């Protein structure tokens, strides 16, 4: 008897991890993407692997910071012509920022992220990808005293989740990361977090291992489906129907277009992020450092130092605003005195973001053989391996190893 077949649409971190876990469940896997493996939003990820990521971006009082975020050199931008299109999404996000909602979101984030390093260890053990994962800790810094740890509510969320934190003063920051500018007054070390040294390469290597184990990797754009009652019978790839037994939708920022065709419209926003990668920077931190004040991350990687951040709402197809990347260059110079900028590459990508800060994970409400796994916003690399494991469990008809009720596709009505 031939193995049951699953088609995974989307070859970012969630898709390739889903493929790898599905193979362990005994499924024959086809992995398909419109572009090369790992060249969507996973390509530009900052590489943080964060079991301690339990604090949502939208928490009570965040609106007080909005004017600063939206300032000319702030971490958030909304293109004027796009404001009214994104307004419903933003209003839903505000509704998710009450204390009760934020605490619920925090618990869900903890369930999804706490096992990331364990899951990566299991997925990559004995393969070339294992060398790209490092258990090293992450550092948060601020120019303001007692600010790196965030609000009292953020501290409570970490405490409730059992996240280990170490608060550092000015001198302790300098001792841990002497490459940093001396103006940082407070720091917080999360010693149980880690990093990926090359997110793009990690996705490629996991996919390559799946292919060695029998997966079929195809290039093609999925634009629709053919259905029969409660089942998806085919996907439409470059205008041609291809039969499927089971299908997983993991196409990042374009997933909402596909979920809507399966009767589940979802408010997936293509939240744009930018990065620069500095080759041979001369100075670099030993571990990832997040600048709490300016909302960006500095990550040492195999190819240099990556500075990643900013959030821009402009729609999926608008051209990049490279001034957002230039802002990261300015911030890098201020953060690392003496840094060299002779070799700089820049990138823009589209984070798949849902307004309540959580992804969609689980069976499609209207079809018995379709599953959704997308919407990680800033946390794709952290969530990817656990989401992939849950996908495999649910496709196999077993209960998920974490509570997936908070990620239900039907939660938006």
C-alpha positions as CSV (number, residue, x, y, z in Angstrom):
1,X,0.0,0.0,0.0
2,X,1.4,3.4,-1.0
3,X,1.9,6.1,1.7
4,X,-0.8,8.7,2.2
5,X,0.1,11.9,0.4
6,X,0.1,15.5,1.6
7,X,0.8,18.7,-0.5
8,X,2.3,21.6,1.4
9,X,1.9,24.9,-0.3
10,X,4.6,27.3,0.8
11,X,8.3,26.6,1.3
12,X,9.2,29.0,4.1
13,X,10.2,27.9,7.6
14,X,6.6,26.7,8.5
15,X,6.2,24.8,5.2
16,X,9.5,23.0,5.3
17,X,9.1,22.1,9.0
18,X,5.6,20.8,8.2
19,X,7.1,18.7,5.4
20,X,9.8,17.2,7.6
21,X,7.4,16.4,10.5
22,X,4.8,14.9,8.0
23,X,7.5,12.6,6.7
24,X,8.1,11.3,10.2
25,X,4.4,10.5,10.4
26,X,4.7,8.3,7.3
27,X,3.2,10.7,4.7
28,X,4.5,11.2,1.2
29,X,5.1,14.9,0.8
30,X,5.0,17.3,-2.1
31,X,6.3,20.8,-1.3
32,X,5.4,23.6,-3.7
33,X,6.2,27.3,-3.8
34,X,6.0,30.1,-6.3
35,X,9.6,31.0,-5.7
36,X,12.8,29.3,-4.6
37,X,12.8,27.5,-1.2
38,X,13.2,29.9,1.7
39,X,13.1,33.2,-0.3
40,X,10.0,34.7,1.2
41,X,9.9,36.3,4.6
42,X,12.0,33.6,6.1
43,X,14.9,34.8,4.0
44,X,15.2,38.1,5.9
45,X,14.4,36.9,9.4
46,X,16.6,38.3,12.2
47,X,17.3,34.7,13.3
48,X,16.1,35.0,16.9
49,X,14.9,31.7,18.4
50,X,13.0,32.8,21.4
51,X,11.3,30.4,23.9
52,X,11.0,33.5,26.0
53,X,8.9,35.4,23.4
54,X,5.7,35.8,25.4
55,X,5.0,39.5,25.3
56,X,2.6,40.6,22.5
57,X,3.3,43.9,20.7
58,X,-0.2,45.1,21.4
59,X,-0.6,45.4,25.2
60,X,-2.5,48.0,27.3
61,X,-1.1,51.5,26.9
62,X,0.8,50.8,23.6
63,X,-1.2,53.6,22.0
64,X,0.7,56.1,24.1
65,X,3.9,55.1,22.2
66,X,2.2,55.4,18.8
67,X,3.2,59.0,18.1
68,X,6.8,58.2,18.6
69,X,6.6,55.0,16.6
70,X,5.1,56.9,13.7
71,X,7.6,59.8,13.8
72,X,9.7,60.3,10.7
73,X,12.5,58.0,12.0
74,X,10.3,55.8,14.1
75,X,9.9,52.0,13.8
76,X,6.4,52.2,12.3
77,X,5.2,53.6,9.0
78,X,1.8,53.7,7.3
79,X,1.8,54.9,3.7
80,X,-0.8,57.7,3.3
81,X,-2.7,56.1,0.5
82,X,-3.0,52.8,2.5
83,X,-4.3,54.1,5.8
84,X,-8.0,53.6,5.3
85,X,-7.4,50.1,3.8
86,X,-5.5,49.0,6.9
87,X,-7.7,50.8,9.4
88,X,-10.0,47.9,10.1
89,X,-7.0,45.7,10.8
90,X,-5.5,48.3,13.2
91,X,-8.9,48.7,15.0
92,X,-9.0,44.9,15.5
93,X,-5.5,45.0,16.8
94,X,-6.5,47.7,19.3
95,X,-9.3,45.5,20.6
96,X,-6.8,42.8,21.2
97,X,-4.7,45.0,23.5
98,X,-6.8,44.9,26.6
99,X,-5.1,43.3,29.6
100,X,-7.4,40.2,29.5
101,X,-6.8,39.7,25.8
102,X,-3.0,40.4,26.0
103,X,-2.6,37.8,28.8
104,X,-4.5,35.3,26.8
105,X,-2.3,36.0,23.8
106,X,0.8,35.7,26.0
107,X,-0.2,32.3,27.2
108,X,-0.7,31.2,23.6
109,X,2.7,32.6,22.6
110,X,4.3,30.7,25.4
111,X,2.7,27.4,24.3
112,X,3.9,27.9,20.7
113,X,7.4,29.2,21.3
114,X,8.6,27.4,24.4
115,X,9.6,24.2,22.5
116,X,11.3,25.9,19.6
117,X,14.9,24.9,20.4
118,X,13.9,21.3,21.4
119,X,11.9,21.0,18.1
120,X,14.8,22.3,16.0
121,X,17.2,19.9,17.8
122,X,14.9,17.0,16.9
123,X,14.4,18.1,13.3
124,X,18.1,18.9,12.5
125,X,20.0,16.3,14.6
126,X,22.6,14.5,12.4
127,X,22.1,16.9,9.5
128,X,24.1,20.0,8.3
129,X,21.3,22.2,9.5
130,X,22.2,21.5,13.1
131,X,25.3,23.7,12.9
132,X,23.1,26.7,12.2
133,X,21.3,26.6,15.6
134,X,23.0,28.0,18.7
135,X,21.7,28.1,22.3
136,X,23.4,31.5,23.2
137,X,20.9,33.8,24.9
138,X,19.6,37.2,23.7
139,X,20.1,40.7,25.1
140,X,17.7,43.6,25.3
141,X,19.1,47.1,25.9
142,X,17.7,50.6,26.5
143,X,19.2,54.0,27.0
144,X,16.7,54.5,29.8
145,X,17.3,53.1,33.3
146,X,15.0,50.2,34.2
147,X,13.5,50.2,30.7
148,X,15.0,47.1,29.0
149,X,12.6,44.8,30.7
150,X,9.5,46.6,29.5
151,X,6.3,47.4,31.4
152,X,5.1,45.8,34.6
153,X,2.7,43.8,32.6
154,X,5.4,42.5,30.3
155,X,7.4,41.5,33.3
156,X,4.4,39.7,34.8
157,X,3.9,37.8,31.5
158,X,7.5,36.5,31.6
159,X,7.1,35.6,35.3
160,X,3.8,33.7,34.7
161,X,5.5,31.8,31.8
162,X,8.6,31.0,33.9
163,X,10.9,32.8,31.5
164,X,14.3,33.2,33.0
165,X,15.5,36.9,32.9
166,X,18.6,38.6,34.2
167,X,18.6,42.4,34.6
168,X,21.9,44.1,33.8
169,X,23.2,47.6,34.7
170,X,25.4,49.8,32.6
171,X,28.7,48.1,33.6
172,X,27.3,44.6,33.2
173,X,26.1,45.4,29.6
174,X,29.6,46.7,28.8
175,X,31.1,43.5,30.2
176,X,28.8,41.2,28.3
177,X,28.9,43.2,25.0
178,X,31.8,45.6,24.8
179,X,31.1,46.3,21.1
180,X,28.0,48.3,22.1
181,X,28.0,52.1,22.5
182,X,28.4,53.1,26.1
183,X,25.0,55.0,26.4
184,X,22.9,51.9,27.2
185,X,21.8,52.2,30.9
186,X,19.6,49.0,31.3
187,X,19.7,45.5,29.9
188,X,17.9,42.3,30.2
189,X,19.5,38.9,29.3
190,X,17.3,36.0,28.3
191,X,19.8,33.2,28.7
192,X,17.5,30.4,27.4
193,X,16.9,32.0,24.0
194,X,19.0,31.2,20.9
195,X,19.7,32.2,17.3
196,X,19.9,30.9,13.8
197,X,23.1,31.8,12.1
198,X,21.6,31.8,8.6
199,X,17.7,31.6,8.3
200,X,17.7,31.2,4.5
201,X,20.2,28.4,4.6
202,X,18.3,26.7,7.5
203,X,15.1,26.6,5.4
204,X,17.0,25.3,2.4
205,X,18.8,22.6,4.4
206,X,15.6,21.3,6.0
207,X,13.9,21.2,2.6
208,X,16.9,19.4,1.1
209,X,16.8,16.8,3.8
210,X,13.1,16.3,3.2
211,X,13.9,15.8,-0.5
212,X,16.6,13.3,0.3
213,X,13.9,11.4,2.4
214,X,11.6,11.3,-0.6
215,X,9.7,14.6,-0.7
216,X,9.0,16.2,-4.1
217,X,9.9,19.9,-4.3
218,X,8.1,21.8,-7.1
219,X,8.1,25.4,-8.3
220,X,4.7,26.8,-9.2
221,X,2.2,29.4,-8.1
222,X,-1.0,28.1,-6.5
223,X,-3.9,30.3,-7.3
224,X,-7.0,28.3,-6.4
225,X,-8.7,25.0,-5.7
226,X,-11.1,22.5,-7.0
227,X,-13.4,21.0,-4.4
228,X,-16.1,18.3,-4.0
229,X,-18.3,18.8,-1.0
230,X,-16.1,18.8,2.1
231,X,-12.9,17.9,0.3
232,X,-10.3,19.7,-1.7
233,X,-9.7,17.6,-4.8
234,X,-7.1,19.7,-6.7
235,X,-5.0,22.8,-6.4
236,X,-4.6,25.0,-9.4
237,X,-0.9,25.5,-10.1
238,X,0.1,27.9,-12.9
239,X,-3.4,27.5,-14.4
240,X,-3.3,23.7,-14.3
241,X,-5.2,21.5,-11.8
242,X,-3.1,19.0,-9.8
243,X,-4.9,16.4,-7.7
244,X,-4.3,16.4,-3.9
245,X,-5.2,14.0,-1.1
246,X,-4.5,16.5,1.7
247,X,-3.3,20.1,1.5
248,X,-1.6,22.5,3.9
249,X,-1.6,26.2,3.3
250,X,1.6,27.9,4.6
251,X,2.2,30.7,2.1
252,X,2.8,33.5,4.5
253,X,1.5,36.9,3.5
254,X,-0.5,35.5,0.6
255,X,-2.2,32.8,2.6
256,X,-5.3,35.0,3.2
257,X,-6.0,35.0,-0.6
258,X,-6.0,31.2,-0.6
259,X,-7.9,30.7,2.7
260,X,-10.7,33.0,1.4
261,X,-11.2,30.6,-1.6
262,X,-11.7,27.8,0.9
263,X,-14.5,29.8,2.6
264,X,-12.4,31.3,5.4
265,X,-11.5,34.9,4.8
266,X,-8.8,36.0,7.2
267,X,-7.3,39.4,7.9
268,X,-3.7,38.6,6.9
269,X,-1.8,41.8,6.5
270,X,1.5,42.0,4.5
271,X,3.4,43.8,7.3
272,X,6.6,44.9,5.6
273,X,10.0,44.5,7.4
274,X,13.4,45.6,6.2
275,X,16.9,44.5,7.0
276,X,20.5,45.3,6.2
277,X,23.3,42.8,6.4
278,X,26.8,44.2,6.9
279,X,29.6,42.1,5.6
280,X,32.9,42.4,7.5
281,X,31.5,45.1,10.0
282,X,34.7,45.2,12.1
283,X,32.7,45.1,15.3
284,X,29.8,42.8,16.2
285,X,28.0,41.6,19.2
286,X,28.5,38.0,20.4
287,X,24.8,37.3,20.8
288,X,21.6,38.9,19.3
289,X,20.9,42.3,20.8
290,X,17.5,44.0,20.6
291,X,17.3,47.8,20.9
292,X,14.2,48.3,23.0
293,X,14.0,52.0,22.3
294,X,14.2,51.9,18.5
295,X,12.6,48.5,18.1
296,X,15.2,46.7,16.0
297,X,17.4,43.7,16.3
298,X,21.2,43.2,15.7
299,X,22.0,39.6,14.9
300,X,25.5,38.2,14.3
301,X,25.3,35.8,11.4
302,X,27.6,33.7,9.3
303,X,27.4,36.3,6.5
304,X,27.9,39.3,8.7
305,X,25.8,41.5,11.0
306,X,22.1,41.7,10.3
307,X,20.2,44.8,11.5
308,X,16.4,44.0,11.1
309,X,13.3,45.7,12.1
310,X,10.7,48.4,11.3
311,X,7.1,47.8,10.4
312,X,5.5,49.3,7.4
313,X,1.9,49.0,6.2
314,X,1.7,49.7,2.5
315,X,-0.1,46.7,1.0
316,X,1.4,43.6,-0.7
317,X,2.5,45.0,-4.0
318,X,3.7,48.5,-3.3
319,X,7.4,49.1,-4.1
320,X,9.9,49.2,-1.2
321,X,10.7,52.4,0.6
322,X,14.4,52.0,0.9
323,X,14.6,54.9,3.3
324,X,13.4,52.4,5.9
325,X,16.6,50.4,5.3
326,X,18.7,53.5,5.4
327,X,17.3,54.3,8.8
328,X,18.7,50.9,10.0
329,X,22.1,51.9,8.8
330,X,21.9,55.1,10.8
331,X,20.8,53.2,13.9
332,X,23.6,50.6,13.4
333,X,26.2,53.4,13.4
334,X,24.9,54.8,16.6
335,X,24.8,51.4,18.3
336,X,28.2,50.2,17.3
337,X,30.9,52.9,17.3
338,X,33.5,52.2,14.6
339,X,31.4,49.9,12.6
340,X,32.4,49.5,8.9
341,X,29.7,49.9,6.2
342,X,31.6,49.2,3.0
343,X,29.7,45.9,2.4
344,X,25.9,46.4,2.9
345,X,23.1,44.5,1.3
346,X,19.4,45.5,2.0
347,X,16.2,43.6,1.8
348,X,12.4,44.1,2.2
349,X,10.0,41.3,3.0
350,X,6.3,40.8,3.9
351,X,5.5,39.4,7.3
352,X,2.2,37.6,7.5
353,X,0.5,39.4,10.4
354,X,-2.9,38.9,12.0
355,X,-4.3,41.7,14.1
356,X,-4.5,39.7,17.4
357,X,-0.8,38.8,17.2
358,X,-1.3,35.1,16.8
359,X,-1.0,32.8,13.8
360,X,-3.7,30.6,12.3
361,X,-3.0,26.9,13.0
362,X,-5.4,24.0,12.4
363,X,-7.9,22.4,10.1
364,X,-9.8,24.6,7.6
365,X,-13.3,25.0,9.0
366,X,-15.1,24.0,5.8
367,X,-12.9,21.2,4.4
368,X,-11.9,17.9,6.0
369,X,-8.6,17.6,4.2
370,X,-7.3,21.1,4.3
371,X,-5.1,22.7,7.0
372,X,-3.9,26.3,7.7
373,X,-0.5,27.2,9.2
374,X,0.5,30.9,8.7
375,X,0.5,34.4,10.2
376,X,3.5,34.4,12.5
377,X,4.3,38.1,12.1
378,X,7.7,38.7,13.7
379,X,8.0,35.2,15.2
380,X,8.3,32.8,12.2
381,X,11.6,31.2,13.0
382,X,10.6,30.7,16.6
383,X,7.2,29.3,15.8
384,X,8.1,27.3,12.7
385,X,9.2,23.9,14.0
386,X,6.4,23.6,16.6
387,X,3.8,24.7,14.0
388,X,5.1,22.1,11.6
389,X,4.9,19.4,14.3
390,X,1.3,20.4,15.1
391,X,0.4,20.3,11.4
392,X,1.7,16.7,11.2
393,X,-0.2,15.7,14.3
394,X,-3.5,17.1,13.0
395,X,-3.1,15.7,9.5
396,X,-2.4,12.3,11.1
397,X,-5.7,12.7,13.0
398,X,-4.1,13.0,16.4
399,X,-4.6,15.6,19.1
400,X,-2.1,18.4,18.9
401,X,0.8,18.4,21.5
402,X,-0.1,22.0,22.4
403,X,-3.4,23.8,22.9
404,X,-4.3,25.1,19.5
405,X,-7.7,26.6,20.4
406,X,-6.2,30.2,20.5
407,X,-5.0,29.8,16.9
408,X,-8.3,28.5,15.5
409,X,-9.0,29.8,11.9
410,X,-12.6,30.5,12.9
411,X,-11.8,33.0,15.6
412,X,-12.3,36.0,13.4
413,X,-15.9,35.0,12.5
